[in-house]
Amino acid sequence: MGRLSVDLCGITLDNPVIPASGTFGFGYEFADLYDINCLGTFSFKGTTKKARYGNPTPRIAECTSGMINAVGLQNPGVDAVIAEELPRLRQCFSKPVMANVSGFSVGEYAEVCAKLDKQEQVGWLEVNVSCPNVHGGGMSFGVQPDAAACVVKAVKAVTIKPVIVKLSPNVTDITEIAKACEAAGADGLSLINTLLGMRIDLKTRKPVIANTMGGFSGPAVFPVALRMVYQVARAVGIPVIGIGGVSSAEDVLEMMLAGATAVEVGTANLIDPYACRKIIDDLPHVLDRYQIESLSGLIKGGI
């Protein structure tokens, strides 16, 4: 393994930098700008059973050191992803890709994951349990340990590829959800998903987002994300992917010292489409600056 290489659930990444779902499309959009094979991998746009057109506009709001979004899982549906998006991606990306999956019932999660599990290009299934449980009064699967575990068990029963569960920070104790997912068979965890936030337009005296509230992300959430990664990494024995406000090589090192095996970069991609490439290019220099021999050694050492 190289100096930047890490092992994520049995698959070697050339580096730990992974564009987060919802900020990198299906990859080929960015391939027009640079060779995306420089990435460790990336998590493609959240995919559901049927096509979704998302929430009404406006669904994006700028904030100090961040943004709020309520896109609403707009995607073409899993069958279209398999038939159209993955073949197009194959033309510009030669590595295993991470498939991000969302659902509104346990059965939907299992059905979508079963289909994506059969795709050779897919290396990992990232299961987003922050979606509303339509059979549970609309409460997110990710806010109750039992509900999250139920999703994990159903997905693991129909898949053979590593299942990484993406956790919501909008809970009292994220370690309880993490431990429940591990006990149910999860191969890894990614966190955090966005924090719930809102903005109000002083001129109209109405919420800026049509959906009233949305997911708050960006540099402002980094300390919260780092704290949760630190807590979860010490509560479970499976790999953790750190997400939340990462925008520099130094942020990557902080996440890995906190216990992350790899790191996802989200909002930074929307600010600067070259963000991930810049972070990867800068990592060797930052390692030199802090006299770190390799990232794999950093993971083992931690703090």
Order of alpha helices (4+ residues) and beta strands (2+ residues): beta-beta-beta-alpha-beta-beta-alpha-beta-alpha-beta-alpha-beta-alpha-beta-beta-beta-beta-beta-alpha-beta-alpha-beta-alpha-alpha-alpha
